[in-house]
């Protein structure tokens, strides 16, 4: 008889990783470098350090160090909300009547409500260490801005957040959490930047976009002494910091002597998925073990499954470096979708390379199916999931149902990236039957993909 596995696999404080794991060190085909949009040449450390903190630039460009030590100050902060729980979803398994064994790693156990705090605190730490006054960023749905506000408050840094105007107006509570932690929140586009003024002149009354907020935040960072820009996803450094999720999950599984067969995560810019899979992908890359890895994206913003693998801008203002990634084109504006964190047009270049090389799969889910899965999960496991996370829930449930048909006792791990308390308007729409499932047509995608920058 196997030993009974507890509902929660607890770790100790000492199990918080002391180093982040850098997947790139084990990749034979490294992710393509960021390019300078002006010259078409790889961005140098010097060029990048005008926008980003020095230590973070080093991490961004480091593709050889397998492990990078986590500074003690960051580990001390992690101790306030980590290790995060790895939960055996016994109630969900029972309800589904499946032989599958389902586990989830829950990252919603902090006030910001998502995994984004894992990288926010690291980025704030390096900004402080460099002696900067503050950082600037953009936020769409608000999770990243909230996480960064908390991190900046901890290190006494100034935090300027450009929040997409429509979210600023529709999500006053998110905005207020950020202000409570001391951040200055500006609706974007605004008249506080040149790029904002230009956009306002060209499109009076616009409600803004993530790409436009990025352009404003970058402008403020490069034109103000003592400020740098920080980004909450997509970049290599963010995936690196998020590896704490996977490292802890691996430690917990090792403790109970279990190995997952399938690992599932939602994919917006790729940071939670990249973090969750990191040590498992490392084993896969080194040929030590095999795992099935599935990225889940919204059918309304299908970068992996319907995008093109090419160099593209990360912002609509076209001022950021070019990244090679699966992209729908920086011009692509997804239909209103309630998983705000999954609306980015591109994808992490590390995950793009791994997907391109066949190390992982990708699939899509439509919105109403995602909310159906979210409510099913909430009612049996208790946690109110974020709409983003619910993409992973949906596919985990599908996989568990397949196991019921085939009788296979697969072990499934999925990332539960956050809670949905600030998404109740979306839940309301779903409960009222007013949610739609817009899927872009091939013609729409072709239009934005035709505008990809020409680089060879
Ligand atoms: C931002 C966010 C995501 C998506 O971002 P990734 O970088 O792809 O991880 C997923 N879940 C939650 C709760 C988020 O806040």
Boltz pocket constraint, residues with backbone or C-beta under 6 A from the ligand:
constraints:
  - pocket:
      binder: B
      contacts: [[A, 113], [A, 114], [A, 115], [A, 116], [A, 143], [A, 144], [A, 232], [A, 233], [A, 234], [A, 266], [A, 267], [A, 268], [A, 269], [A, 270], [A, 271], [A, 272], [A, 273], [A, 341], [A, 342], [A, 386], [A, 388], [A, 389], [A, 417], [A, 418], [A, 419]]
      max_distance: 6.0
